[in-house]
């Protein structure tokens, strides 16, 4: 935990304190920011208050009095509920003011931030303070990248793009040898390839989908019933992962390929048309990010979504772009910084320096057609400006 930096940010944002709270490890963000162990008991409530000025204070249950061990500040203990109430009064009194940030999102507009339950918010408000959202503080202290994270992101990107290139070649070779592979088989081939080069794929595996499955944004092929990849198919590869070293940053991109039929010279016109719209929408988002940086102005997540979505809507395809434009990227594939979203949520968070995110417009099964397209790139907001950290797909790859 960087206490001095947190207090400086609180002062800059005119916040009197940041109050952290957890029960049963519901708030992983708090553990990361405070530098607490990821393992251990958390069966009783704890609170940790960092004031804008002065020493922090902690409130812990007596049977888990070591819950915040190692963090600076006076320790207040409780057992009975009356002691808890009194401890909270003493804790908040130490804030020296009336505006306290918590992991709270008004109206639950940003669910990833709204981690404190309503009852606890009520308890704090009853002490006569205003509860403000910690959303921008989270971006500053949980979503920013270190130099090591950036290096790991670049290393993962090199592996991912080689794997995508080789996956297209592998599919082509299998088809030409009349040994077609199915979606699940190609997914597992990708996973094995990435893991063999030092990457890890946690949770869901890369998305591999053809035709109507490419039109399902979160399709996951299964071992049984997976569709064979055949000539004439449109193939989507959404490939993400990170290096195995702890604290590495994710890399997450989507590329499209077309399995050419005999004597075909080009990608079918409709596929080309839809991909061109998605590509141009992606590039409009990139252009806005670069333009804002050149002007030195603050850019917020919803603004990029509007720019990207506007291109798709202008093409008459807005109804088929059914998710936000992009998400924060970091130690998690969906990290805790600003998302590019004015669709699923209205994300007013600042896109901060030293953070990463994706831009990934998609057009899914327009007018019942059995296909979908998506293109996805990663941007890092570096010290010298925004950087697209890998190649941009300009046309559908012919396989």
N, C-alpha and C positions, 0 to 999 in steps of 0.2 A: 504494500500500500504506500502510495506517495502522498503523505498527509499534507505537506506544504503545497503541492500542486492542487489537491482537492480544495483546500481552503482558499487558495488564490482564485480558483474557478467559482467558488461560492460567492466570494466578494464581487467578482466581475459580473455575476448574474443577479446580484442583490438578493441572495438567499441567505437566511440566517443559519441554516444547518442542513445537513443531509442525514436523515434517520433511516438506518438499515434495520430490517426486521426479518426473522425467519422462524419457521416451524416445520419440522420434517423435511428440511432441505428443499423447500419449494422455490427458493430464489437462488439459482445457480449464479446469477450475475453478481449478487452480493459476495458470494464466496470468492469469485475471481477477483473482484475489485479490491477486497480487503485482504486477499492473499491467505485465506483460511484453507485448511486441509480439505480435500475433496471427500475424504472418508471420515467416518465417526458418527457417534450418536447425535441426534438433534431432535429428541422427543419432547423437549420443553422449549417454550418461546425465548428468544433472546433479541435484544435491541442494542444497536450501537449508534451513538449520535456523534457526528463530526460537526462541530460548530464552525462558523466562518472565522471566528477568532477564539483562541484559547485551547484548552485541553479537551479531547474527546471524553465521553462517558459511556460505560457499558452496563446493561441490565441483564442479569443471567439468573437462572434457577439454581438453587443451592446444590441440587444433585447433579447438575451439569455446569458447575461453576467454572470449569476450564474451557467452556465452549468458545470463548474469545481470547484464549490464552495467546500471548505474544503481541496483542494489539495494545497500543498505549492508552492510558486514561484510567480514571477512577472506576472501580467495580462496585456496582450496587447489586445486592442479592435479594431474591425473594423466594418464598415458598407458597404462602397463602395468596389468594386472589386480592385480598386487601393490600398486601405488601406490593403486589404487582402494580396496582393502581397508584400507590404512593410512590413507587419507584419510577413510574412513568412521569408523574408530576415533577419529580426531582430531575429526571433526565431532560425533559423538555425545558425546564427552567434554566438549565445549563446552556440552552441555545442562545440566550441573551436577545431574543427577538421573537417575531411572530410569523415568519414565513419559512416553512420547513419542507424540503424536498423528500419525497418517498417514491418507491417504485409503484406509481399510481398514474393512470391514464384517464382523464375526465371522459365520462361516457364510455369508457373502455374502447376509445377510438383506436388505440394501439395495443392490442391484446398482449403482445410480447413484452410490453412494459408494465402492464397492469397486474403485478404479482402480489401486491398486498391486498388481503381480503377486506371487504367493505366494513366488517365489524371493527377491525383494527384501525381503519381510517376514521371511523366514528369515535373511537376511543381517543385518538390523537386530537381530532377537532374539538372534542369536549373539553380539552385543556386550554382552549382559547387561541389556537393557532390555525393559520391557513396552511393546508397541505397542497404543495405544488408538485408538478410532475418532474421526476428526475430524468426524463427521456434524453435531454441533451447532455446531461452529466454522464449518463450511461454511454452515449456515443463517444464522449471524450475519453472516458477511463476504461471502457471495455472493448470498444470497437476499433480503436486506433492500432496500427501495426508498428511493430519494432522492425529494425533493419533485418533481423533474423527471419521474421515472418515474411518480409518481402522476398528475401533470397529463397526461402522454401517455396513460396508461391511460384517464383520463376522456374525453379527446378521441377516442380510438379507440372507446370505448363509445358515444358519441353517434352516430358514423358507422355502427357495426355495427347498432345498433337501428333507425336510419332505413333501412338497407339491408334488414333483415329485414322491417320493415313494408312497404316498397315491393316486396319480392320476393313476399310473399303477394298484394299487390294486382296485381302483374304476372302472376302465375300465374292469378289469377281473370279478369283481362281476356283473357288468351290462351284460356282455356277457354270463356269466353262468346262469343268471336269464332270458336270452332271452329278455333283455331290452337294446339293443345296443344304445350307445350315438353317436352323430356326432361330427365332429371336432370342430365346433363352440361351441357346448354345453360343451365340455371338456375345451376349452379355457376359457369360462366364469366361469366354475367351478374353474379353477386355479386362475383367477383374484380375484374372491370372497374370495377364501381361503387365498390368500396372503394379501388382503386388511383387512381381519378380524384379521390378526396378526400384523397389524401396518405398512404394506408396501404400497407403491403407485406404480401404473403402469401408466406412462405418455406416451402419443403418442400411438404408436402401442402396441397392447397387445401381450402376449407370442404367439409363433408360434406353432400350433398343425397341423401336416400333416401326412397323411398315403399314403404309396406307391408312386405314381407319385408326389403327393403333397410334400412328404418328399424330392423329387428331385428338388423342387423349393426353392432356398435358402431364399427368402423373401415372401413365401406364407402366406397369411392371410385368414383364413376361414371367410366366411360371414354368416349372419343369415339365408339367403335363399340360397339353393343350396350347402350347406356344405355336405361333404361326410360322410356317416355312417362308424363307425369303426367296423370291422367284424373280425371274426377268420380268420387267415391267412394273416392279414395285418401287415405291418411294420409301426411302429408309431414313429414319431419324436416329441420331446418336447424341444423347445428352450425357456427357461424361464428366464426372466430378470426383475429386479425391484430394488427399493431401499427403505429404511426406510423413513417414512414421515417427519422426522425432517429435516429442511433446511440444505443443505450442505452435506447430506449423500452420500456415494459412492455406485454405482451400483454393483450388482452381476448378472452375465450373464453366464449361462451354457446350454449345449445341451446334452440330453440323448436320447437313442434309446430303444424301446421295441418291442417285437414281440408277437402278439396275437395268441396263440397256437391253432392249430386245434385238433380235437379229436384224441387221441392216439399218437400224436406227442411227441417226447422226447427231440428234439433238435431244434434249430433255423435252417432254411434251409441253406444249405451249401453256396450258393451264397451270401446271406446276411451276414453270418459269415465271409466269405472271404473279402468282401468289407469293413466291419467294422474293421476287423483286420488291413487292410492297413491304414485306417484313424487313428486308435488307435496308430499304430507304428509310423506314421508320427507325430502325436501329441507328443509322447514321445521323438522322436528325437529332436523336438523343445525344450522341457523341458530340455533335456540333454545338449543341446548347451548353454542355459541360465545358467544352473548350472556350466558348465565347464568354461564359460567366467568369471563368478563371482569368481570361485576358483582361476583363473589365475590373477584376478584383472585387466582385460582388458576391454576397452570400447566395448560395443556391440551395433550394429545399427540395426534398424528395418528390413532392407532388408535381413540381414544375417540369421535371424531366418526363414523368409519366404523361403529362398533358401534351408535351411536344411529340413524343413517340406515338401516342394514341391518335393524335390529330392526323398523322399521315395515313394510318390505317382507316380512320373514319372518312377521310377525304376520298379514299378509294372505294367507299361503299361497303367496307368489310368490318366496320367497328363492332358489329354484333358477334363476330367470330373471334374477337380478341378478348378472352374471358378471364384473364388474370392480370395482376399488376405488371408493370414493365420490368421491374428488377428488384433484387434484394441485397441487403448488406452481406458482405463476405468477409470472413476472417478465420478464427480458430474453429468456427462452426460454418457449415455450408450456408446456413441462414443465420447470420450473426446479428448483433444487437444494435447496429447503427441504423441510419436512415434507410428506409426502403424507397424505391422509386414507385410511388403509389398515389394515385388520385382516383382509384377505382374500387379496390376492396376496402381501403381506408383512405383518409385524407392525411397524408404524412407530411407534417410541417417541419419535421426535424431538419436541421442544417446538414448538408453533406460536408463533413469536416475534413480538413487536411489529415493525411496519413491514414485514411480509411479506404476500404475497397468495396466495390459493389458490381452487380451484373446489370447489363441491359439485354433483355431477351423477349422481344415481341414475337408473338405467335398468331397464326391464323388457322383455326381448327374446323375442319369439315364444313366449309361454307356451302350452304344450300344443299346439305345432305350428301355432298361428294365424299367418297371414302378416302380422304387424305387430310393431312395437316402439315404445316410448315412452321419452323421456328429457327431463329438464329440468335446466338448468345455470345457475348463477349464480356470480358472483365475489365474494369477500370480501377486504377489505383491513383488516389489523389496525392501525388508526390510533392516533395518540397519545391520542385521546379515546375509544378503544374500537373494536370491530369495526364495519365498514360494508359492507353489500351495495351494490356500486357501480353497480347498474343495476336496472331493473324486474324483478320476479318474475312469471313467467307463472302465472296462476291457473287458466285454462281453455284448452283447445285452441282455437286461432283458427279460426273458420269462414271459409273462402275462397269 
